[in-house]
């Protein structure tokens, strides 16, 4: 049975360092500026999104 993909993320080198050597299923993005426009657009989405209030569990 194949596991379904449930998440895709953009990680920094620091993120990978924190996850450690057991996290092996990442695919490095080349540093050739091909993704600059996409990353810039994703940053704009993050800045435009309002911060949600934390949900209370009680």
PQR file with spaces between the fields and no chain letter, atoms N, CA, C, O and H, PARSE charges and radii, in Angstrom:
ATOM       1  N    UNK     1       0.843   -1.185    0.000 -0.4000 1.5000
ATOM       2  CA   UNK     1       0.000    0.000    0.000 -0.0000 2.0000
ATOM       3  C    UNK     1       0.884    1.242    0.000  0.5500 1.7000
ATOM       4  O    UNK     1       1.826    1.330    0.787 -0.5500 1.4000
ATOM       5  N    UNK     2       0.594    2.192   -0.864 -0.4000 1.5000
ATOM       6  CA   UNK     2       1.368    3.420   -0.965 -0.0000 2.0000
ATOM       7  C    UNK     2       0.782    4.490   -0.048  0.5500 1.7000
ATOM       8  O    UNK     2      -0.431    4.693   -0.018 -0.5500 1.4000
ATOM       9  H    UNK     2      -0.171    2.121   -1.503  0.4000 1.0000
ATOM      10  N    UNK     3       1.641    5.163    0.689 -0.4000 1.5000
ATOM      11  CA   UNK     3       1.180    6.273    1.530 -0.0000 2.0000
ATOM      12  C    UNK     3       0.769    7.443    0.656  0.5500 1.7000
ATOM      13  O    UNK     3       1.409    7.723   -0.358 -0.5500 1.4000
ATOM      14  H    UNK     3       2.626    4.998    0.664  0.4000 1.0000
ATOM      15  N    UNK     4      -0.299    8.129    1.048 -0.4000 1.5000
ATOM      16  CA   UNK     4      -0.752    9.312    0.330 -0.0000 2.0000
ATOM      17  C    UNK     4       0.022   10.531    0.813  0.5500 1.7000
ATOM      18  O    UNK     4       0.327   10.648    2.000 -0.5500 1.4000
ATOM      19  H    UNK     4      -0.819    7.902    1.871  0.4000 1.0000
ATOM      20  N    UNK     5       0.337   11.427   -0.094 -0.4000 1.5000
ATOM      21  CA   UNK     5       0.979   12.684    0.278 -0.0000 2.0000
ATOM      22  C    UNK     5      -0.071   13.560    0.942  0.5500 1.7000
ATOM      23  O    UNK     5      -1.146   13.782    0.384 -0.5500 1.4000
ATOM      24  H    UNK     5       0.090   11.333   -1.058  0.4000 1.0000
ATOM      25  N    UNK     6       0.242   14.058    2.132 -0.4000 1.5000
ATOM      26  CA   UNK     6      -0.699   14.899    2.861 -0.0000 2.0000
ATOM      27  C    UNK     6      -0.161   16.310    3.092  0.5500 1.7000
ATOM      28  O    UNK     6      -0.875   17.174    3.601 -0.5500 1.4000
ATOM      29  H    UNK     6       1.115   13.878    2.584  0.4000 1.0000
ATOM      30  N    UNK     7       1.106   16.544    2.714 -0.4000 1.5000
ATOM      31  CA   UNK     7       1.682   17.857    2.940 -0.0000 2.0000
ATOM      32  C    UNK     7       2.897   18.066    2.045  0.5500 1.7000
ATOM      33  O    UNK     7       3.643   17.131    1.754 -0.5500 1.4000
ATOM      34  H    UNK     7       1.686   15.842    2.301  0.4000 1.0000
ATOM      35  N    UNK     8       3.077   19.293    1.623 -0.4000 1.5000
ATOM      36  CA   UNK     8       4.274   19.708    0.894 -0.0000 2.0000
ATOM      37  C    UNK     8       4.744   20.981    1.564  0.5500 1.7000
ATOM      38  O    UNK     8       3.937   21.867    1.846 -0.5500 1.4000
ATOM      39  H    UNK     8       2.471   20.053    1.859  0.4000 1.0000
ATOM      40  N    UNK     9       6.033   21.086    1.823 -0.4000 1.5000
ATOM      41  CA   UNK     9       6.526   22.261    2.525 -0.0000 2.0000
ATOM      42  C    UNK     9       7.801   22.801    1.930  0.5500 1.7000
ATOM      43  O    UNK     9       8.529   22.101    1.226 -0.5500 1.4000
ATOM      44  H    UNK     9       6.689   20.366    1.594  0.4000 1.0000
ATOM      45  N    UNK    10       8.058   24.055    2.224 -0.4000 1.5000
ATOM      46  CA   UNK    10       9.313   24.693    1.853 -0.0000 2.0000
ATOM      47  C    UNK    10      10.138   24.827    3.127  0.5500 1.7000
ATOM      48  O    UNK    10       9.715   25.477    4.083 -0.5500 1.4000
ATOM      49  H    UNK    10       7.467   24.624    2.796  0.4000 1.0000
ATOM      50  N    UNK    11      11.304   24.218    3.135 -0.4000 1.5000
ATOM      51  CA   UNK    11      12.140   24.188    4.329 -0.0000 2.0000
ATOM      52  C    UNK    11      13.425   24.962    4.104  0.5500 1.7000
ATOM      53  O    UNK    11      13.966   25.000    2.998 -0.5500 1.4000
ATOM      54  H    UNK    11      11.647   23.690    2.358  0.4000 1.0000
ATOM      55  N    UNK    12      13.897   25.575    5.166 -0.4000 1.5000
ATOM      56  CA   UNK    12      15.206   26.212    5.136 -0.0000 2.0000
ATOM      57  C    UNK    12      16.257   25.183    5.537  0.5500 1.7000
ATOM      58  O    UNK    12      15.914   24.099    6.011 -0.5500 1.4000
ATOM      59  H    UNK    12      13.458   25.545    6.064  0.4000 1.0000
ATOM      60  N    UNK    13      17.505   25.506    5.355 -0.4000 1.5000
ATOM      61  CA   UNK    13      18.571   24.612    5.796 -0.0000 2.0000
ATOM      62  C    UNK    13      18.476   24.393    7.296  0.5500 1.7000
ATOM      63  O    UNK    13      18.735   23.294    7.785 -0.5500 1.4000
ATOM      64  H    UNK    13      17.783   26.386    4.970  0.4000 1.0000
ATOM      65  N    UNK    14      18.107   25.432    8.025 -0.4000 1.5000
ATOM      66  CA   UNK    14      17.950   25.300    9.489 -0.0000 2.0000
ATOM      67  C    UNK    14      16.854   24.290    9.818  0.5500 1.7000
ATOM      68  O    UNK    14      17.010   23.479   10.731 -0.5500 1.4000
ATOM      69  H    UNK    14      17.896   26.326    7.628  0.4000 1.0000
ATOM      70  N    UNK    15      15.737   24.339    9.070 -0.4000 1.5000
ATOM      71  CA   UNK    15      14.664   23.366    9.272 -0.0000 2.0000
ATOM      72  C    UNK    15      15.189   21.945    9.096  0.5500 1.7000
ATOM      73  O    UNK    15      14.905   21.068    9.913 -0.5500 1.4000
ATOM      74  H    UNK    15      15.611   24.998    8.329  0.4000 1.0000
ATOM      75  N    UNK    16      15.952   21.720    8.035 -0.4000 1.5000
ATOM      76  CA   UNK    16      16.512   20.385    7.791 -0.0000 2.0000
ATOM      77  C    UNK    16      17.467   19.967    8.902  0.5500 1.7000
ATOM      78  O    UNK    16      17.492   18.806    9.311 -0.5500 1.4000
ATOM      79  H    UNK    16      16.182   22.432    7.371  0.4000 1.0000
ATOM      80  N    UNK    17      18.247   20.923    9.381 -0.4000 1.5000
ATOM      81  CA   UNK    17      19.169   20.622   10.472 -0.0000 2.0000
ATOM      82  C    UNK    17      18.403   20.187   11.726  0.5500 1.7000
ATOM      83  O    UNK    17      18.815   19.256   12.418 -0.5500 1.4000
ATOM      84  H    UNK    17      18.226   21.866    9.049  0.4000 1.0000
ATOM      85  N    UNK    18      17.284   20.866   12.012 -0.4000 1.5000
ATOM      86  CA   UNK    18      16.474   20.531   13.187 -0.0000 2.0000
ATOM      87  C    UNK    18      15.828   19.158   13.015  0.5500 1.7000
ATOM      88  O    UNK    18      15.745   18.390   13.974 -0.5500 1.4000
ATOM      89  H    UNK    18      16.949   21.622   11.449  0.4000 1.0000
ATOM      90  N    UNK    19      15.372   18.844   11.809 -0.4000 1.5000
ATOM      91  CA   UNK    19      14.740   17.545   11.560 -0.0000 2.0000
ATOM      92  C    UNK    19      15.739   16.397   11.665  0.5500 1.7000
ATOM      93  O    UNK    19      15.369   15.276   12.015 -0.5500 1.4000
ATOM      94  H    UNK    19      15.439   19.467   11.030  0.4000 1.0000
ATOM      95  N    UNK    20      16.987   16.675   11.365 -0.4000 1.5000
ATOM      96  CA   UNK    20      18.034   15.671   11.527 -0.0000 2.0000
ATOM      97  C    UNK    20      18.202   14.750   10.329  0.5500 1.7000
ATOM      98  O    UNK    20      17.516   14.878    9.314 -0.5500 1.4000
ATOM      99  H    UNK    20      17.287   17.586   11.081  0.4000 1.0000
ATOM     100  N    UNK    21      19.115   13.838   10.475 -0.4000 1.5000
ATOM     101  CA   UNK    21      19.496   12.970    9.361 -0.0000 2.0000
ATOM     102  C    UNK    21      18.444   11.917    9.034  0.5500 1.7000
ATOM     103  O    UNK    21      18.508   11.298    7.971 -0.5500 1.4000
ATOM     104  H    UNK    21      19.671   13.733   11.299  0.4000 1.0000
ATOM     105  N    UNK    22      17.484   11.702    9.919 -0.4000 1.5000
ATOM     106  CA   UNK    22      16.445   10.707    9.622 -0.0000 2.0000
ATOM     107  C    UNK    22      15.417   11.233    8.622  0.5500 1.7000
ATOM     108  O    UNK    22      14.661   10.451    8.046 -0.5500 1.4000
ATOM     109  H    UNK    22      17.433   12.204   10.782  0.4000 1.0000
ATOM     110  N    UNK    23      15.381   12.546    8.412 -0.4000 1.5000
ATOM     111  CA   UNK    23      14.462   13.128    7.427 -0.0000 2.0000
ATOM     112  C    UNK    23      15.161   13.114    6.069  0.5500 1.7000
ATOM     113  O    UNK    23      15.980   13.984    5.773 -0.5500 1.4000
ATOM     114  H    UNK    23      15.995   13.181    8.880  0.4000 1.0000
ATOM     115  N    UNK    24      14.830   12.125    5.254 -0.4000 1.5000
ATOM     116  CA   UNK    24      15.566   11.922    4.001 -0.0000 2.0000
ATOM     117  C    UNK    24      14.729   12.175    2.753  0.5500 1.7000
ATOM     118  O    UNK    24      15.270   12.160    1.647 -0.5500 1.4000
ATOM     119  H    UNK    24      14.164   11.418    5.494  0.4000 1.0000
ATOM     120  N    UNK    25      13.439   12.404    2.896 -0.4000 1.5000
ATOM     121  CA   UNK    25      12.589   12.553    1.719 -0.0000 2.0000
ATOM     122  C    UNK    25      12.374   14.023    1.384  0.5500 1.7000
ATOM     123  O    UNK    25      11.240   14.499    1.344 -0.5500 1.4000
ATOM     124  H    UNK    25      13.000   12.417    3.795  0.4000 1.0000
ATOM     125  N    UNK    26      13.446   14.720    1.151 -0.4000 1.5000
ATOM     126  CA   UNK    26      13.352   16.109    0.698 -0.0000 2.0000
ATOM     127  C    UNK    26      14.046   16.215   -0.657  0.5500 1.7000
ATOM     128  O    UNK    26      14.932   15.426   -0.985 -0.5500 1.4000
ATOM     129  H    UNK    26      14.368   14.333    1.184  0.4000 1.0000
ATOM     130  N    UNK    27      13.632   17.185   -1.415 -0.4000 1.5000
ATOM     131  CA   UNK    27      14.177   17.382   -2.749 -0.0000 2.0000
ATOM     132  C    UNK    27      14.709   18.814   -2.833  0.5500 1.7000
ATOM     133  O    UNK    27      13.921   19.757   -2.895 -0.5500 1.4000
ATOM     134  H    UNK    27      12.912   17.826   -1.148  0.4000 1.0000
ATOM     135  N    UNK    28      16.021   18.989   -2.835 -0.4000 1.5000
ATOM     136  CA   UNK    28      16.615   20.327   -2.835 -0.0000 2.0000
ATOM     137  C    UNK    28      16.198   21.146   -4.060  0.5500 1.7000
ATOM     138  O    UNK    28      16.057   20.623   -5.165 -0.5500 1.4000
ATOM     139  H    UNK    28      16.661   18.223   -2.785  0.4000 1.0000
ATOM     140  N    UNK    29      16.009   22.434   -3.827 -0.4000 1.5000
ATOM     141  CA   UNK    29      15.688   23.379   -4.899 -0.0000 2.0000
ATOM     142  C    UNK    29      17.004   24.002   -5.362  0.5500 1.7000
ATOM     143  O    UNK    29      17.771   24.510   -4.543 -0.5500 1.4000
ATOM     144  H    UNK    29      16.124   22.859   -2.929  0.4000 1.0000
ATOM     145  N    UNK    30      17.271   23.968   -6.672 -0.4000 1.5000
ATOM     146  CA   UNK    30      18.523   24.564   -7.153 -0.0000 2.0000
ATOM     147  C    UNK    30      18.555   26.071   -6.906  0.5500 1.7000
ATOM     148  O    UNK    30      17.524   26.741   -6.962 -0.5500 1.4000
ATOM     149  H    UNK    30      16.649   23.556   -7.337  0.4000 1.0000
ATOM     150  N    UNK    31      19.726   26.584   -6.637 -0.4000 1.5000
ATOM     151  CA   UNK    31      19.896   28.022   -6.393 -0.0000 2.0000
ATOM     152  C    UNK    31      20.223   28.737   -7.699  0.5500 1.7000
ATOM     153  O    UNK    31      21.280   29.352   -7.839 -0.5500 1.4000
ATOM     154  H    UNK    31      20.563   26.039   -6.592  0.4000 1.0000
ATOM     155  N    UNK    32      19.303   28.646   -8.646 -0.4000 1.5000
ATOM     156  CA   UNK    32      19.544   29.285   -9.940 -0.0000 2.0000
ATOM     157  C    UNK    32      18.500   30.360  -10.256  0.5500 1.7000
ATOM     158  O    UNK    32      18.356   30.769  -11.408 -0.5500 1.4000
ATOM     159  H    UNK    32      18.444   28.147   -8.532  0.4000 1.0000
ATOM     160  N    UNK    33      17.786   30.808   -9.250 -0.4000 1.5000
ATOM     161  CA   UNK    33      16.784   31.874   -9.354 -0.0000 2.0000
ATOM     162  C    UNK    33      15.541   31.465  -10.130  0.5500 1.7000
ATOM     163  O    UNK    33      14.695   32.319  -10.394 -0.5500 1.4000
ATOM     164  H    UNK    33      17.903   30.477   -8.314  0.4000 1.0000
ATOM     165  N    UNK    34      15.389   30.188  -10.510 -0.4000 1.5000
ATOM     166  CA   UNK    34      14.197   29.791  -11.262 -0.0000 2.0000
ATOM     167  C    UNK    34      12.925   29.848  -10.434  0.5500 1.7000
ATOM     168  O    UNK    34      11.830   29.940  -10.988 -0.5500 1.4000
ATOM     169  H    UNK    34      16.077   29.494  -10.295  0.4000 1.0000
ATOM     170  N    UNK    35      13.056   29.793   -9.106 -0.4000 1.5000
ATOM     171  CA   UNK    35      11.877   29.793   -8.245 -0.0000 2.0000
ATOM     172  C    UNK    35      11.661   31.137   -7.545  0.5500 1.7000
ATOM     173  O    UNK    35      10.772   31.250   -6.700 -0.5500 1.4000
ATOM     174  H    UNK    35      13.946   29.719   -8.656  0.4000 1.0000
ATOM     175  N    UNK    36      12.446   32.141   -7.877 -0.4000 1.5000
ATOM     176  CA   UNK    36      12.341   33.430   -7.191 -0.0000 2.0000
ATOM     177  C    UNK    36      10.940   34.026   -7.272  0.5500 1.7000
ATOM     178  O    UNK    36      10.419   34.517   -6.270 -0.5500 1.4000
ATOM     179  H    UNK    36      13.168   32.049   -8.563  0.4000 1.0000
ATOM     180  N    UNK    37      10.327   33.989   -8.454 -0.4000 1.5000
ATOM     181  CA   UNK    37       8.997   34.578   -8.612 -0.0000 2.0000
ATOM     182  C    UNK    37       7.967   33.828   -7.777  0.5500 1.7000
ATOM     183  O    UNK    37       7.136   34.450   -7.115 -0.5500 1.4000
ATOM     184  H    UNK    37      10.750   33.591   -9.267  0.4000 1.0000
ATOM     185  N    UNK    38       8.012   32.507   -7.802 -0.4000 1.5000
ATOM     186  CA   UNK    38       7.083   31.701   -7.012 -0.0000 2.0000
ATOM     187  C    UNK    38       7.264   31.977   -5.522  0.5500 1.7000
ATOM     188  O    UNK    38       6.278   32.170   -4.810 -0.5500 1.4000
ATOM     189  H    UNK    38       8.687   32.002   -8.340  0.4000 1.0000
ATOM     190  N    UNK    39       8.502   31.999   -5.039 -0.4000 1.5000
ATOM     191  CA   UNK    39       8.760   32.246   -3.628 -0.0000 2.0000
ATOM     192  C    UNK    39       8.307   33.645   -3.214  0.5500 1.7000
ATOM     193  O    UNK    39       7.778   33.825   -2.117 -0.5500 1.4000
ATOM     194  H    UNK    39       9.303   31.842   -5.617  0.4000 1.0000
ATOM     195  N    UNK    40       8.507   34.620   -4.071 -0.4000 1.5000
ATOM     196  CA   UNK    40       8.061   35.987   -3.791 -0.0000 2.0000
ATOM     197  C    UNK    40       6.529   36.030   -3.664  0.5500 1.7000
ATOM     198  O    UNK    40       5.998   36.687   -2.769 -0.5500 1.4000
ATOM     199  H    UNK    40       8.936   34.474   -4.962  0.4000 1.0000
ATOM     200  N    UNK    41       5.829   35.331   -4.557 -0.4000 1.5000
ATOM     201  CA   UNK    41       4.368   35.293   -4.489 -0.0000 2.0000
ATOM     202  C    UNK    41       3.883   34.591   -3.224  0.5500 1.7000
ATOM     203  O    UNK    41       2.913   35.029   -2.605 -0.5500 1.4000
ATOM     204  H    UNK    41       6.261   34.796   -5.284  0.4000 1.0000
ATOM     205  N    UNK    42       4.548   33.508   -2.840 -0.4000 1.5000
ATOM     206  CA   UNK    42       4.168   32.812   -1.607 -0.0000 2.0000
ATOM     207  C    UNK    42       4.394   33.697   -0.386  0.5500 1.7000
ATOM     208  O    UNK    42       3.586   33.682    0.543 -0.5500 1.4000
ATOM     209  H    UNK    42       5.335   33.152   -3.343  0.4000 1.0000
ATOM     210  N    UNK    43       5.480   34.466   -0.375 -0.4000 1.5000
ATOM     211  CA   UNK    43       5.730   35.400    0.729 -0.0000 2.0000
ATOM     212  C    UNK    43       4.625   36.445    0.810  0.5500 1.7000
ATOM     213  O    UNK    43       4.205   36.814    1.906 -0.5500 1.4000
ATOM     214  H    UNK    43       6.136   34.478   -1.130  0.4000 1.0000
ATOM     215  N    UNK    44       4.150   36.926   -0.338 -0.4000 1.5000
ATOM     216  CA   UNK    44       3.074   37.931   -0.357 -0.0000 2.0000
ATOM     217  C    UNK    44       1.774   37.351    0.186  0.5500 1.7000
ATOM     218  O    UNK    44       1.030   38.045    0.880 -0.5500 1.4000
ATOM     219  H    UNK    44       4.492   36.626   -1.228  0.4000 1.0000
ATOM     220  N    UNK    45       1.494   36.094   -0.120 -0.4000 1.5000
ATOM     221  CA   UNK    45       0.296   35.445    0.408 -0.0000 2.0000
ATOM     222  C    UNK    45       0.385   35.358    1.922  0.5500 1.7000
ATOM     223  O    UNK    45      -0.586   35.643    2.623 -0.5500 1.4000
ATOM     224  H    UNK    45       2.098   35.531   -0.684  0.4000 1.0000
ATOM     225  N    UNK    46       1.541   34.966    2.425 -0.4000 1.5000
ATOM     226  CA   UNK    46       1.718   34.877    3.875 -0.0000 2.0000
ATOM     227  C    UNK    46       1.520   36.216    4.549  0.5500 1.7000
ATOM     228  O    UNK    46       0.913   36.281    5.618 -0.5500 1.4000
ATOM     229  H    UNK    46       2.330   34.735    1.856  0.4000 1.0000
ATOM     230  N    UNK    47       2.017   37.287    3.952 -0.4000 1.5000
ATOM     231  CA   UNK    47       1.898   38.614    4.555 -0.0000 2.0000
ATOM     232  C    UNK    47       0.460   39.130    4.509  0.5500 1.7000
ATOM     233  O    UNK    47       0.054   39.896    5.384 -0.5500 1.4000
ATOM     234  H    UNK    47       2.510   37.234    3.083  0.4000 1.0000
ATOM     235  N    UNK    48      -0.312   38.724    3.506 -0.4000 1.5000
ATOM     236  CA   UNK    48      -1.685   39.204    3.348 -0.0000 2.0000
ATOM     237  C    UNK    48      -2.677   38.433    4.210  0.5500 1.7000
ATOM     238  O    UNK    48      -3.775   38.925    4.473 -0.5500 1.4000
ATOM     239  H    UNK    48       0.018   38.103    2.796  0.4000 1.0000
ATOM     240  N    UNK    49      -2.315   37.246    4.649 -0.4000 1.5000
ATOM     241  CA   UNK    49      -3.226   36.404    5.423 -0.0000 2.0000
ATOM     242  C    UNK    49      -3.318   36.912    6.854  0.5500 1.7000
ATOM     243  O    UNK    49      -2.295   37.103    7.512 -0.5500 1.4000
ATOM     244  H    UNK    49      -1.423   36.846    4.435  0.4000 1.0000
ATOM     245  N    UNK    50      -4.554   37.134    7.348 -0.4000 1.5000
ATOM     246  CA   UNK    50      -4.679   37.577    8.743 -0.0000 2.0000
ATOM     247  C    UNK    50      -4.269   36.457    9.704  0.5500 1.7000
ATOM     248  O    UNK    50      -4.429   35.273    9.405 -0.5500 1.4000
ATOM     249  H    UNK    50      -5.385   36.979    6.814  0.4000 1.0000
ATOM     250  N    UNK    51      -3.752   36.847   10.832 -0.4000 1.5000
ATOM     251  CA   UNK    51      -3.347   35.881   11.847 -0.0000 2.0000
ATOM     252  C    UNK    51      -4.597   35.400   12.566  0.5500 1.7000
ATOM     253  O    UNK    51      -5.372   36.210   13.075 -0.5500 1.4000
ATOM     254  H    UNK    51      -3.622   37.808   11.075  0.4000 1.0000
ATOM     255  N    UNK    52      -4.796   34.106   12.609 -0.4000 1.5000
ATOM     256  CA   UNK    52      -5.983   33.526   13.235 -0.0000 2.0000
ATOM     257  C    UNK    52      -5.854   33.559   14.751  0.5500 1.7000
ATOM     258  O    UNK    52      -4.764   33.425   15.307 -0.5500 1.4000
ATOM     259  H    UNK    52      -4.166   33.449   12.196  0.4000 1.0000
ATOM     260  N    UNK    53      -6.979   33.739   15.393 -0.4000 1.5000
ATOM     261  CA   UNK    53      -7.019   33.663   16.849 -0.0000 2.0000
ATOM     262  C    UNK    53      -6.847   32.200   17.252  0.5500 1.7000
ATOM     263  O    UNK    53      -7.414   31.316   16.609 -0.5500 1.4000
ATOM     264  H    UNK    53      -7.865   33.848   14.941  0.4000 1.0000
ATOM     265  N    UNK    54      -6.084   31.933   18.293 -0.4000 1.5000
ATOM     266  CA   UNK    54      -5.957   30.544   18.738 -0.0000 2.0000
ATOM     267  C    UNK    54      -7.301   30.008   19.222  0.5500 1.7000
ATOM     268  O    UNK    54      -8.072   30.731   19.853 -0.5500 1.4000
ATOM     269  H    UNK    54      -5.623   32.651   18.815  0.4000 1.0000
ATOM     270  N    UNK    55      -7.575   28.750   18.927 -0.4000 1.5000
ATOM     271  CA   UNK    55      -8.822   28.141   19.367 -0.0000 2.0000
ATOM     272  C    UNK    55      -8.696   27.695   20.820  0.5500 1.7000
ATOM     273  O    UNK    55      -7.664   27.169   21.238 -0.5500 1.4000
ATOM     274  H    UNK    55      -6.949   28.162   18.414  0.4000 1.0000
ATOM     275  N    UNK    56      -9.736   27.910   21.560 -0.4000 1.5000
ATOM     276  CA   UNK    56      -9.745   27.452   22.944 -0.0000 2.0000
ATOM     277  C    UNK    56     -10.312   26.052   22.997  0.5500 1.7000
ATOM     278  O    UNK    56     -11.304   25.749   22.335 -0.5500 1.4000
ATOM     279  H    UNK    56     -10.574   28.337   21.221  0.4000 1.0000
ATOM     280  N    UNK    57      -9.697   25.217   23.767 -0.4000 1.5000
ATOM     281  CA   UNK    57     -10.108   23.827   23.850 -0.0000 2.0000
ATOM     282  C    UNK    57     -11.125   23.566   24.946  0.5500 1.7000
ATOM     283  O    UNK    57     -11.518   22.418   25.157 -0.5500 1.4000
ATOM     284  H    UNK    57      -8.891   25.463   24.305  0.4000 1.0000
ATOM     285  N    UNK    58     -11.560   24.602   25.646 -0.4000 1.5000
ATOM     286  CA   UNK    58     -12.533   24.395   26.714 -0.0000 2.0000
ATOM     287  C    UNK    58     -13.765   25.203   26.476  0.5500 1.7000
ATOM     288  O    UNK    58     -14.699   25.156   27.276 -0.5500 1.4000
ATOM     289  H    UNK    58     -11.241   25.535   25.474  0.4000 1.0000
